[in-house]
Amino acid sequence: MKLAIDCRMSGKSGIGTFLDSIIPFFILSGTSILFLGLPQKKQEEIEQGISSDGKSEGKNLKFIPCGIKNFSLKEMLAFPREVLDEINSCDAYFSPYCNVPGRIFSRGIKIPVYTTIHDVIFLDMPEIAGKAGTFIRKQIYKRAIRLSKGIFTVSEFSRERIIKKLGCKKKLTVVYNGVPLYNEEENSAEGSEKSKSILFVGNIKKHKGLATLIPAFIKFRNSLSLTEEEKPQLLIVGSKENFRTADLELQELISSAEKNNIVFTGFLPDEELKQLLASAKILVQPSLYEGFGIPPLQALYSGTKAIISDIPVFKEIYADLPVCFFKAGNVDDLAQKLALVYFDDAPLPNFKKTYSYKNTANKILNSILEDIRG
């Protein structure tokens, strides 16, 4: 099988992380791959890796540049003919998201198309994008479904919501996320001394639950009979400047974060994040909505305890893992769980590490291969 892959989101967070995490396993499978729009740096990393290992997989790889922006009118209506010709020389086309190139008065991509809808948060929480933004995103989802032979998603929860909100009748396959490769390394957390830090990792958006976490942390911290130096700090891996909210009370809490020992770290490179995950006392994921939710997995794989909201997808993903659930959106319950877990010095119990991007990549490849073979 020769597979064309849309790589224009490589190197970015979110979808880019998903894509970059499965690409190595696509290559190792020996599949012939056409990389569309892969950034030069990523291409060089792949070529250097193949060269240093002396592997033959490089003969099966081809790279073509493409600077057309995702979800632009040019992508949907005027995608370059020469790029479409390259794509159509393959057996199947895979997109890590729900965008599909096209060309007006043309069939565009003629080979089977497989897209990925990670979640439908904009349809479940329309207040995030507003009426116009929600309508546009719904049309994008519907277009992807119409043009796809099969769709991938990252949880049974998302699968159910896609069917419910979009009436999807196409083949819809769940391929769970994994953790970044550095979290899968053996002994990656060995020797890490625990700090007093409570950690939050993720985009600084309303549905991530900071409106619950920040007041819960302050309430927990103020209840402690400790000196200021002994009290824990909350590290938020995200930029304070990028946080926007209409909640004036929360905005005030953020503006006075320093006096409550709340630190916005900004962007962190992988190695720093890896060390922070291993040294944190607790990771908290207070999300109100997720399609999957990776940070708690990263924490567990790093030997760090996790407190997470009891939203349906977390109940699905983390049902058999040693996490502590709290009532989503409930400040008092989260403050109580923080006190319970923070002073519990028992180590994490052993657990089965079932989530891996190797499994994700293999399931995607096997599903496409079985599908096109009929």
Secondary structure, DSSP 8 states (H G I E B T S, - for coil): -EEEEE-TTTTSSTHHHHHHHHHHHHHHTT-EEEEES--HHHHHHHHHHHHHHT-SGGGGEEEE-----TT-HHHHHB--HHHHHHHHTSSEEE-SSS----BTTS----S-EEEE----HHHHSTTTTHHHHHHHHHHHHHHHHHH-SEEEES-HHHHHHHHHHH---SEEEE------HHHHSTTTTTT----SEEEEES---GGG-HHHHHHHHHHHHHT--S-TTTS-EEEEES-STT---S-HHHHHHHHTGGGGTEEE-----HHHHHHHHHH-SEEEE--S--SS--HHHHHHHTT-EEEEE--HHHHHHTTTS--EEE-TT-HHHHHHHHHHHHT-------------HHHHHHHHHHHHHHHHH-
